[in-house]
Amino acid sequence: MDKSLQWRSGVILLAIVASAYFLYPVQGHKINLGLDLQGGMHLILGVETEKAIDSTLDRMVEELQSIMDDKGIEYVSVDKADGGLDVETLDRKGLEDVKKFIQDEYNILNIEELGENRITLTIKDQEIQRIKNATIDQSLETIRNRVDEFGVAEPTIQREGRDRILIQLPGLKDTKRAIELIGKTARLDFKVVDDENDLDKALSGDLPADDEILYEKTSTPGKKNPILLKKRVLMTGDTITDARVGYDQFNNPYVHLTFDSRGAKLFEQITGKYVKKRMAIILDNAVYSAPVINERIAGGRAQISGRFSLEEAKDLAIVLRAGALPAPVSILENRTVGPSLGRDSITKGIKSCLLGGLLVVLFMMVYYKLSGLVANVALVLNILLILGAMAAVNATLSLPGIAGIILTIGMAVDANVLIFERIREELRSGKTVRAALDAGYTKAFITIFDANLTTLITAFFLFQFGTGPVKGFAVTLSLGLVASMFTAIFVTRVIFDFVFQKWEVSRLSI
């Protein structure tokens, strides 16, 4: 065996061994089944991006008041109204000072004068669009982090349209828990409990202007414990770096929080300022606990203790670690695909692959005789390489992916048909078997390469811009094209060269 044939045979053997290695399930590589094959959950969420605009305006109210206090500007009010902010100062000079720092520091705002000492501030259209896009992107990232912690293999999480998110979770069983975990806004606030004013008077309608009433989470369904709170948010959960489940002395679960350096400093300042007062820990407007602050708390650690189960504590820790959603989400579509449909799909897919492959094998053997047998060997290797490559990258196999495999089977055989027909022409022209073989592979190569390259470019754009099922088709099609080029041109040629080197061939069975 000459050196050229040796290294080419080595390449083929290496490809076979690598494919078998990745297909062997113990190695940690596997082909994941898509939602349409193993069942699971399909969700489409709508992101309420307008709420993100409202939150931005709420934050600006606090920021503008703080800036005016620092600059010594006397103002009557800063209120949110009609999608903007109304600012009223005591005199014209104060208004001019406000307009100046708005132009210098808040160039995202439009300024419109309403009177002698009053202006309206609205967010510019370009900034509104940026906030909405950022809200969708942040929601995607937050949901992806939550799903990753939930432990679903190969989830599909992607933007769909202007304000929607598509989520597909293959193999998921506990759909109710997943929906609660994904859809929870998880906004964490720390507020002071107002123990100085009367709760009963507040419930009857005499609510202080800077107070609000929220309800404590209880273990009894339908029972609500009202708590009177100061509206002002002292701290939010955006500085949390970790959240873990712990157990108290009675073995009840709680969530242990760790803040970053900024959060730790702020938490220490707040607890030092409100010693002997109660601080409410609020998640999505539900009070989880309201402990008394006995002393300044340093170290950047806190805990949420409430009457919840271990599973609730774990889910709470997950959403706090992943971060809060920047805006509420609503479920627009919720479909659960049963595993029976998946098994039926797999069975039909396998049957179609076997039937299509068998017909192709029979045709090649009958029409091209022993040369057809060589093509069939390459065809089997082609399927092995595709599956091995998918397992290597932990790709997801779906029904469109199976269709892509079937298509590449036909394309692989088509390449050999072009080569064999070219060899036949060369033999009819009177060339020797060896010369006809060389000419057949050389002249057919350009045609095969052009056809596969254009299809590969198409598959690339399908993967780049397509949705889940289309991407699955593009992945198997791309892998199949590369494998078919390798097997149809390289592998079959090595087999022919091996035969020609071992035996004297005077007539080619083709």
Helices and strands as residue ranges (DSSP letters): H 3-23, G 25-27, E 32-33, H 35-38, E 40-47, H 49-71, E 75-81, E 84-89, H 92-105, E 109-115, E 118-123, H 125-150, E 156-160, E 164-170, H 175-183, E 188-192, H 199-203, E 211-216, E 225-230, E 235-236, G 237-239, E 240-247, E 253-259, H 261-273, E 279-283, E 286-289, E 301-305, H 310-322, E 329-337, H 339-392, E 396-397, H 399-428, H 433-465, H 468-485, I 486-491, H 492-502
